[in-house]
Amino acid sequence: MDHGALEELVKRGVESEVLDYKSAMNWNLMSRPARAKIIRHCLAMANTKGGSVVIGVGEDQSGHPSDYQGLSDEEVHSFDPSTVGAFINRYVDPPIDFTIERPEIDGKRYAIFMIRPFKHLPHVCSQNVDNELQQGAFYIRTPDASSRIAYRAIEMQSIIQRALRNQREALGRMLRGILYETRTANDPAAGAGEFAAVMETARLFFNRRRQMPEQPSIQAEFAVIPQSFDAERFTLTEIRNAVERVWNTGNTAEDFLSAGDISEAYFTNVALRSLPEERQKMCQFFKSGLFHFLCTFSDGERNLNMEQIVNFSARMTAFLGGYYTELGLADNLLTLELSCSGTEEWTLDGFRCHIPEIKVSFQRSAADLAAAPEKHTLKLLTEFFERFNVPAELLQKLPAQISRALEV
């Protein structure tokens, strides 16, 4: 969830079926019964529609949650997702799917439990805790913002019906996956939806974790998409070896992937991921052959520097040509996609963009990228700069600028 949505949760000020507020507290100093109250809310929301528990907002004299106390550094750090998650799920079966966001809003920090509704089986309380939790009970969240045991027949029926519906949907997805596997060999375009789903997941992951700049910003995305989808086309070791071999040939790619980014990159289940500490960019090399890059540009003057973009694009294109060649995909047709959102009223060395989003897409083989990175960088940048209404006489200087960038 992005920063604006988290701020809206903190300031909504009305408890409901999907939202609860708690005063500032330190998880490490809370008693077992006090922690059990949080567990009860998490259990109830997970068994209903999901929801959020905001820590750091107290009640005013009228009983409304509008006292924005915030949390101290010690209190914020006490809500460590790994330790809190492990404790909560000791009292729950099956484990609850939730995350803890710790945003800064108006100079104050908060902890927000983001609880997702159950997918397959409803959650049952597995241990007694004083008067707060009862073993064997199913908790639900009610419209009057109460988290209590489901004791009415209609409430238990609702939980059971939701579980059955979720299982039917899961079965449907499995069957669609089986049908998909039987047609991908004959339909190269069949994987378009799979690649799109992977990229959407990456966007959500990046937007949850990126550091939100205080200045106006543009989010840029660049992807190189193979012609067909095979989730296990390469091993993670093959991916890392290809990245490192291209880097070690002297290809200078510091603008988008530094030596530190490579050394600190880590494996996920499906990709080699680079997510530097400042969290303004994320680069992923997927086992499917997909390359996906996300970054945020920020500037108080809403201006982009043309030389920096030329250097960035030229070196990234050259790097990727070498990367796909190393993977043995030289003859494969690749789709290159560039998109930038939030561009309206930004300038490029003084030339203004009047549209909120820029999209550029074209297809080339990996061999073409490796053999002529200058030509393909020129096509990419010409289309991008045209959206900023850069005059033709300046566009004519691009080939020389690109050549200089690749000589470094």
C-alpha positions in Angstrom: 0.0 0.0 0.0 1.4 3.4 -0.9 2.1 6.2 1.5 -1.1 8.2 0.7 -3.3 5.2 1.5 -1.5 4.6 4.8 -1.9 8.2 5.7 -5.6 8.0 5.0 -5.9 4.9 7.3 -4.2 6.8 10.2 -6.5 9.9 9.7 -9.8 8.2 8.9 -10.8 8.5 12.6 -13.7 6.0 12.5 -13.4 2.4 13.7 -15.2 -0.1 11.6 -15.4 -3.7 10.5 -12.1 -3.3 8.8 -10.3 -0.7 10.9 -9.3 -0.5 14.6 -7.1 2.1 16.5 -4.9 1.6 19.5 -2.9 4.1 21.6 0.9 4.2 21.5 2.5 1.1 23.0 5.7 -0.9 23.1 5.2 -4.5 22.0 8.2 -5.7 24.0 6.8 -4.2 27.2 3.2 -5.4 26.8 1.7 -8.1 29.0 0.5 -11.4 27.5 -3.2 -10.4 27.9 -2.5 -7.0 26.2 -0.9 -8.8 23.3 -3.8 -11.2 23.2 -6.1 -8.2 22.4 -4.1 -7.5 19.3 -4.2 -11.1 18.3 -8.0 -11.1 18.8 -8.4 -8.2 16.4 -6.1 -9.9 13.8 -8.0 -13.2 14.1 -11.4 -11.5 13.8 -10.4 -9.4 10.7 -8.7 -12.4 9.0 -12.0 -14.4 9.4 -14.1 -11.5 8.0 -13.0 -9.1 5.3 -9.4 -8.4 6.4 -8.5 -5.0 7.7 -6.0 -2.8 9.6 -5.0 -2.1 13.2 -3.3 1.3 13.6 -1.0 1.6 16.6 -0.3 5.2 17.8 -3.7 6.9 17.6 -5.5 7.5 20.9 -9.0 8.7 21.7 -9.9 12.3 22.4 -12.3 13.4 25.2 -15.3 12.4 23.1 -14.0 8.9 22.5 -13.0 9.4 18.9 -9.6 8.1 17.6 -8.2 11.5 16.7 -5.2 11.9 19.2 -2.3 11.4 16.8 0.3 10.4 19.4 2.6 8.5 17.1 5.3 6.1 18.4 8.8 6.7 19.7 11.7 5.1 17.9 11.9 2.4 20.5 8.1 1.7 20.2 8.3 1.6 16.4 11.2 -0.8 16.4 9.4 -3.1 18.9 6.9 -3.9 16.2 9.3 -6.0 14.2 7.3 -8.0 11.7 9.3 -11.2 12.2 9.1 -11.4 16.0 5.5 -10.0 16.3 4.4 -12.4 13.5 5.9 -15.4 15.1 4.3 -14.6 18.5 0.8 -14.0 17.0 0.8 -17.1 15.0 1.6 -19.3 18.0 -2.0 -18.6 19.0 -3.6 -19.1 15.6 -4.2 -22.0 13.2 -3.6 -21.7 10.3 -1.2 -18.7 10.5 -2.6 -15.3 9.7 -1.3 -13.6 6.5 -0.4 -10.1 7.6 2.3 -7.4 7.3 3.3 -4.5 9.5 3.9 -1.2 7.9 5.7 1.5 9.9 5.1 4.8 8.0 6.1 8.3 9.0 3.1 10.7 8.7 3.3 14.4 9.6 6.6 13.8 11.4 5.2 11.0 13.5 5.7 7.2 13.2 3.0 4.6 13.4 2.7 0.8 13.2 -0.1 -0.6 11.1 -1.1 -4.2 11.0 -2.3 -5.0 7.4 -4.4 -8.2 7.8 -5.6 -10.2 4.8 -8.7 -12.4 4.8 -8.1 -16.1 4.9 -7.6 -17.9 1.6 -8.5 -21.5 2.2 -9.3 -22.3 5.9 -10.7 -19.9 8.5 -8.4 -19.2 11.5 -9.1 -20.8 14.9 -7.6 -19.7 18.2 -5.3 -22.4 19.4 -4.6 -21.4 23.0 -6.4 -19.7 25.9 -5.2 -16.4 27.2 -6.9 -15.2 30.3 -10.3 -13.6 29.3 -9.0 -12.4 25.9 -8.7 -15.6 23.8 -10.5 -18.8 24.0 -9.1 -22.0 22.5 -11.1 -23.5 19.7 -13.0 -20.3 19.0 -13.5 -18.6 15.6 -13.4 -14.8 16.0 -15.1 -12.4 13.7 -15.2 -8.6 13.1 -18.6 -7.0 13.3 -19.9 -3.8 11.7 -19.9 -2.1 15.1 -16.1 -2.5 15.3 -16.2 -5.4 17.8 -13.9 -8.4 17.6 -15.7 -11.3 19.2 -16.4 -15.1 19.0 -18.8 -16.2 16.2 -21.6 -17.7 18.3 -24.6 -17.4 16.0 -25.4 -20.0 13.4 -25.6 -17.5 10.6 -22.1 -16.2 11.5 -20.6 -19.7 11.4 -22.4 -20.4 8.1 -20.9 -17.2 6.6 -17.4 -18.4 7.5 -18.0 -21.9 6.1 -19.5 -20.5 2.8 -16.5 -18.2 2.4 -14.1 -21.1 2.9 -15.9 -23.2 0.3 -16.0 -20.3 -2.2 -12.2 -19.8 -1.8 -11.6 -23.5 -2.3 -13.7 -23.5 -5.5 -11.8 -20.5 -6.8 -8.4 -22.2 -6.0 -9.5 -25.3 -7.9 -10.5 -23.1 -10.9 -7.1 -21.4 -10.9 -5.4 -24.8 -10.8 -7.5 -26.1 -13.8 -6.8 -22.9 -15.7 -3.1 -23.4 -15.0 -3.3 -27.0 -16.4 -5.0 -25.8 -19.5 -2.4 -23.0 -19.9 0.5 -25.5 -19.7 -1.1 -27.5 -22.6 -1.2 -24.5 -24.9 2.0 -22.5 -24.2 4.1 -24.7 -26.5 1.9 -23.8 -29.5 1.0 -20.2 -28.5 4.1 -17.9 -28.0 1.8 -15.1 -26.8 0.1 -17.2 -24.2 2.6 -16.0 -21.5 1.8 -12.3 -21.9 -0.6 -12.5 -19.0 1.9 -14.4 -16.9 4.6 -11.8 -17.4 2.1 -9.0 -16.7 1.2 -10.6 -13.4 4.8 -11.0 -12.4 5.4 -7.3 -13.1 2.3 -6.2 -11.2 3.5 -8.2 -8.2 6.9 -6.5 -8.5 5.3 -3.0 -8.6 3.3 -3.8 -5.4 6.4 -5.1 -3.6 8.5 -2.0 -4.6 5.8 0.5 -3.7 5.4 -1.0 -0.3 9.1 -0.8 0.5 10.4 2.2 -1.4 11.4 5.3 0.5 8.9 8.0 -0.5 10.7 11.2 -1.6 9.6 14.5 -0.1 10.0 16.2 -3.5 7.8 15.7 -6.6 8.7 12.4 -8.2 8.3 10.2 -11.4 8.2 6.5 -11.2 9.9 4.8 -14.2 9.7 1.2 -15.3 11.7 -0.7 -17.9 11.1 -4.3 -18.8 12.6 -6.8 -21.3 10.1 -9.6 -22.0 10.9 -12.8 -23.8 8.5 -14.2 -26.4 7.1 -17.1 -24.4 6.8 -17.7 -20.6 8.6 -20.5 -18.9 8.9 -19.9 -15.1 11.9 -22.3 -14.8 13.8 -21.5 -18.0 17.0 -20.7 -16.1 18.3 -21.5 -12.6 19.1 -18.7 -10.2 22.8 -19.6 -10.4 22.7 -19.3 -14.2 21.1 -15.9 -13.8 23.7 -14.6 -11.4 26.6 -16.0 -13.5 25.3 -14.2 -16.6 25.0 -10.9 -14.7 28.5 -11.1 -13.3 30.1 -12.2 -16.6 28.7 -9.3 -18.4 29.8 -6.9 -15.7 33.3 -8.3 -15.6 33.7 -7.8 -19.4 34.0 -4.1 -18.7 30.5 -3.1 -19.5 29.9 0.1 -17.4 26.4 0.0 -16.1 26.9 2.0 -12.8 24.0 4.3 -13.7 21.4 1.6 -13.2 23.3 -1.3 -11.6 26.4 -0.6 -9.6 29.0 -3.0 -8.4 27.5 -2.7 -4.9 24.1 -3.4 -6.2 25.4 -6.7 -7.7 27.3 -7.8 -4.7 24.3 -7.2 -2.4 21.7 -8.7 -4.7 19.9 -11.7 -3.3 17.9 -14.6 -4.5 14.2 -14.8 -4.2 12.2 -17.9 -5.2 11.9 -16.6 -8.7 14.6 -14.0 -9.4 17.9 -12.3 -8.6 16.8 -9.1 -6.9 18.7 -5.9 -6.3 17.0 -3.5 -3.8 19.6 -0.9 -2.5 19.3 0.4 1.0 18.0 3.8 -0.2 15.1 1.9 -1.9 14.7 4.3 -4.8 15.2 1.6 -7.3 14.7 -2.2 -7.7 16.1 -4.5 -10.4 15.1 -8.1 -10.9 16.5 -10.8 -13.3 13.8 -13.5 -13.3 14.3 -17.3 -14.0 11.7 -16.9 -16.8 14.2 -14.6 -18.6 12.2 -11.4 -17.7 14.2 -8.4 -16.8 12.3 -5.8 -14.7 13.6 -2.4 -13.4 11.7 0.1 -11.3 13.0 3.5 -10.0 11.8 6.8 -8.6 13.2 10.1 -9.8 12.6 13.1 -7.5 13.4 16.8 -8.0 12.0 19.9 -6.4 12.1 21.7 -9.7 10.4 18.9 -11.6 13.2 18.7 -14.1 15.0 15.8 -15.7 18.6 15.9 -16.8 19.0 14.8 -20.5 22.6 13.8 -20.1 21.9 11.5 -17.1 19.1 9.8 -19.0 21.2 9.3 -22.1 24.0 7.7 -20.0 21.6 5.6 -18.0 19.7 4.3 -21.1 22.8 3.6 -23.3 24.6 1.6 -20.6 21.5 -0.3 -19.6 20.8 -1.3 -23.2 24.4 -2.4 -23.8 24.4 -4.4 -20.6 21.1 -6.2 -21.5 22.4 -7.1 -24.9 25.3 -8.8 -23.3 23.1 -10.4 -20.6 20.7 -12.1 -23.0 23.5 -13.3 -25.2 25.2 -14.9 -22.1 21.9 -16.7 -21.4 21.9 -18.1 -24.9 18.9 -16.1 -26.1 20.7 -14.3 -28.9 18.1 -15.3 -31.5 15.1 -14.8 -29.4 12.7 -11.9 -30.0 12.4 -9.6 -27.0 9.9 -6.9 -26.2 11.3 -3.7 -24.6 8.9 -1.6 -22.7 9.5 1.7 -21.0 6.9 3.6 -19.0 7.0 6.7 -16.8 4.1 7.9 -14.6 3.6 11.3 -13.1 5.3 13.1 -16.0 2.8 15.9 -16.6 4.3 19.4 -16.2 7.8 18.0 -15.7 10.6 19.3 -18.0 13.6 17.8 -19.7 16.3 20.4 -19.6 13.5 23.0 -19.9 11.3 21.2 -22.4 7.9 20.4 -21.0 5.8 17.2 -21.0 2.0 17.7 -21.1 0.8 14.1 -20.5 0.7 12.2 -17.2 2.2 9.0 -18.5 4.8 8.0 -21.2 4.9 4.6 -22.8 7.4 3.3 -25.4 7.5 -0.3 -26.7 9.4 -2.1 -29.5 10.8 -5.5 -30.3 14.3 -6.6 -31.1 16.4 -9.8 -30.9 19.0 -10.1 -28.2 21.6 -10.3 -30.9 20.5 -6.9 -32.3 20.7 -5.4 -28.8 24.3 -6.7 -28.3 25.5 -5.8 -31.8 24.1 -2.3 -32.0 23.2 -0.8 -28.6 23.6 2.7 -30.0 20.9 2.2 -32.6 18.4 0.8 -30.1 19.1 3.4 -27.4 18.6 6.1 -30.0 15.1 4.7 -30.9 14.1 4.4 -27.2 15.3 7.9 -26.3 14.0 9.6 -29.4 10.5 8.4 -28.7 10.8 9.3 -25.0 12.2 12.8 -25.6 9.6 13.5 -28.2 7.0 13.3 -25.4 8.8 16.2 -23.8 8.6 18.2 -27.1 12.4 18.3 -27.5 13.1 20.0 -30.9 14.4 18.0 -33.9 17.8 19.8 -33.9 18.5 18.6 -30.4 17.4 15.0 -31.2 19.9 15.0 -34.1 22.7 15.3 -31.5 21.6 12.1 -29.6 23.8 9.6 -31.6 27.0 11.5 -30.6 25.8 11.7 -26.9 25.0 8.0 -26.9 28.4 7.1 -28.4 30.2 9.1 -25.7 28.1 7.3 -23.0 29.2 3.9 -24.3 32.9 4.9 -24.6 33.3 5.4 -20.8 
